[in-house]
């Protein structure tokens, strides 16, 4: 292979990697992002989690299998997280009668989450995560950066339907849930 061909091949590979990374950052549905990266995503790692709520009661995520599961990784020290939680709460209330379950997994201290829960009316369970939980979410999002917020939406089969690193708007969330319910 000559020098020009090698340079073109390297440029093509770099461009493909860049497109796949950009797609993930833009919140492309997990199925399309996985195809772009050549990897299948599974929600089993998330459904296998059992996390305590702020009162110390263990909550297996598998208890919500069969529903569209909206899992939001957040923290009280994360301004974008605090911006989207009221919208998530509103969408959760609108889907109260649908097979949709929201769960907030906080990467924070129990005291901060208890205070937040007392001050903000969040109609869905808040669970306590860890840095390992955040790493799992970042891995599923295809990110080497462990940042918040991350939202994973599983369809009723338990497959990752969508993953977003960063804020997810109320309108986008509604559209993604509708698509997941239609699967």
C-alpha positions in Angstrom: 0.0 0.0 0.0 1.5 3.4 -1.0 1.7 6.4 1.2 -1.4 8.2 -0.2 -3.5 5.0 0.2 -2.4 4.6 3.8 -3.2 8.2 4.6 -6.7 7.9 3.0 -7.4 4.7 4.9 -6.4 6.3 8.2 -8.5 9.3 7.4 -11.5 7.1 6.6 -11.2 5.1 9.9 -10.8 8.4 11.9 -13.9 9.8 10.2 -16.0 6.7 10.9 -15.0 6.7 14.5 -15.8 10.4 14.8 -19.2 9.9 13.2 -20.0 7.1 15.6 -18.9 9.2 18.6 -20.9 12.2 17.4 -24.0 10.0 17.0 -23.7 8.7 20.5 -23.3 12.3 21.9 -26.3 13.4 20.0 -28.5 10.8 21.6 -29.0 8.6 18.6 -31.2 5.6 19.5 -29.0 2.9 21.0 -29.8 0.5 18.2 -28.5 2.9 15.5 -25.5 3.9 17.6 -24.7 0.2 18.2 -24.9 -0.5 14.5 -22.5 2.5 13.9 -20.1 0.9 16.4 -20.7 -2.7 15.4 -21.8 -3.6 18.9 -25.1 -4.8 20.4 -26.2 -3.1 23.6 -28.1 -5.0 26.2 -30.1 -3.8 29.2 -29.4 -6.9 31.2 -26.5 -5.2 33.0 -28.9 -2.5 34.2 -31.8 -4.9 35.0 -29.3 -6.9 37.0 -28.7 -4.0 39.4 -30.1 -3.9 42.9 -29.6 -0.6 44.6 -30.8 0.8 47.9 -33.2 3.7 48.1 -32.4 6.6 50.5 -34.2 4.7 53.2 -31.9 1.7 52.8 -34.5 -0.6 51.1 -32.9 -2.7 48.3 -34.7 -2.2 45.0 -33.9 -4.6 42.1 -34.3 -2.9 38.7 -35.6 -6.2 37.4 -38.9 -5.5 39.3 -39.8 -3.2 36.4 -39.1 -5.7 33.6 -41.8 -5.6 31.1 -42.2 -1.8 31.2 -40.4 0.9 29.3 -37.8 1.8 31.9 -36.4 5.3 31.9 -33.2 5.3 34.1 -31.7 8.7 34.8 -28.3 8.9 36.4 -27.9 12.2 38.2 -26.5 14.0 41.2 -27.6 17.0 43.3 -24.3 18.8 42.4 -25.0 18.5 38.7 -26.8 21.6 37.3 -27.9 20.0 34.1 -29.4 17.1 36.1 -31.4 19.5 38.3 -32.6 21.3 35.1 -34.1 18.1 33.6 -35.5 16.4 36.7 -38.7 18.6 36.8 -39.4 17.7 33.1 -38.8 14.0 33.8 -41.2 14.3 36.8 -43.8 15.8 34.5 -43.4 13.1 31.9 -43.5 10.4 34.5 -46.8 11.8 35.8 -48.3 11.8 32.3 -47.4 8.2 31.9 -48.5 7.0 35.3 -51.1 4.7 33.8 -48.9 3.4 31.0 -46.3 0.6 31.2 -43.6 3.1 31.8 -41.4 3.4 34.9 -38.9 6.1 35.7 -36.0 5.5 38.1 -33.4 8.1 39.3 -30.0 6.7 40.2 -28.1 9.2 42.1 -24.3 9.3 42.3 -24.4 11.4 45.5 -24.5 11.1 49.2 -27.6 9.7 51.0 -28.0 12.9 52.9 -28.1 15.0 49.8 -30.6 12.7 48.1 -32.8 12.7 51.2 -32.8 16.5 51.3 -33.5 16.7 47.6 -36.4 14.3 47.9 -37.9 16.3 50.7 -37.6 19.6 48.7 -38.6 18.3 45.2 -41.7 16.3 44.4 -40.3 13.5 42.2 -43.0 10.9 41.6 -40.6 8.0 40.9 -38.1 6.0 42.9 -34.7 7.5 43.7 -31.9 5.0 44.2 -28.3 5.3 45.4 -25.7 4.5 42.8 -21.9 4.6 43.0 -18.9 5.3 40.8 -19.2 1.7 39.5 -22.8 2.3 38.6 -21.8 5.5 36.7 -19.0 3.6 34.9 -21.6 1.0 33.8 -23.8 3.8 32.4 -20.9 5.6 30.7 -19.9 2.2 29.1 -23.4 1.7 27.8 -23.3 5.3 26.4 -20.1 4.5 24.7 -18.3 7.2 26.6 -14.9 7.0 28.2 -16.0 10.1 30.3 -18.0 9.5 33.4 -20.3 12.5 33.3 -23.8 13.3 34.2 -26.6 13.2 33.4 -27.0 10.0 31.5 -30.4 8.6 30.6 -30.9 5.0 29.5 -34.3 3.9 28.2 -35.0 0.2 28.0 -37.9 -1.1 25.9 -40.4 -3.7 27.4 -38.1 -6.5 26.3 -35.3 -5.1 28.4 -33.2 -4.0 25.4 -31.5 -0.6 25.4 -33.7 1.5 23.2 -32.0 4.9 23.7 -29.1 6.3 25.6 -28.2 10.0 26.1 -25.2 11.5 27.7 -26.3 15.0 28.6 -29.7 16.7 28.9 -32.7 15.1 27.4 -35.5 17.5 26.6 -39.1 16.8 27.6 -40.2 16.7 24.0 -37.4 14.3 23.0 -38.2 12.1 26.1 -41.9 11.9 25.1 -41.0 10.9 21.5 -38.5 8.3 22.7 -41.0 6.8 25.1 -43.7 6.7 22.4 -41.3 4.8 20.1 -40.3 2.4 22.8 -43.9 1.7 23.6 -44.6 1.0 20.0 -41.9 -1.7 19.7 
